[in-house]
Amino acid sequence: MMLKQNNFIRRAVKSGKTVKVNISGDCMFPTLCNNEHGYVCDSDSYSVGDIILFEDGRHKLISHRINYINDKIFLSSGDNNKNYDIPKNKKCIIGKFKISDKQFLFSNHNMIIENVHFKEYLTLSPIIRKEYSVIAIFNHYTESVLNKFYKFYEQPIKKKDKVLLVTELDPNKVEEVNTLFDSVVCI
């Protein structure tokens, strides 16, 4: 049932319609309040600070704010959450919330998000690496491979002011690097 409803909402938004959705939970309070309605529409572009509706890996619809976005992935979180969401492929985004004057409540408070290639990451000192929430981004691995080697695959990522997204991991060394990251995701 949930999957059919999600597909219906996705198709309606992508066809140019504005869709009314019910807000459940307080993770976006006071911008989006429990039992209020919000309006989601399609967008040609998304940026840091936008509140989006996206589908998580369990086919659940989530309304959170974008903390980081590039051409492939986004990192989001609820304004009241202690953790970031698992980075997701941009294809998971259904649409953007239409927000009135409440939008100004967002502050990115000097958050630093950086991308580094795996080889560069290995040259950083362990002390520097501990200052960041470190997320490994795999492009070519299936969930079953990641679950085999990483007990923390898709674990919540503690909010810190510094986030490091590590890409270009060597697929042949997956077992050797399992202690270097706070979370591992497959996009």
Secondary structure, 3 states (H helix, E strand, C coil): CHHHHHHHHHHHHHCCCCEEEECCCCCCCCCCCCCCEEEEECCCCCCCCCEEEEECCCCCEEEEEEEEECCCEEEEECCCCCEECCCEEHHHEEEEEECCHHHHHCCCCCCEEEEEEHHHHHHCCHHHHCCCEEEEEECCCCHHHHHHHCCCECCCEECCCEEEEEECCCHHHCCCCCCCCCEEEEC
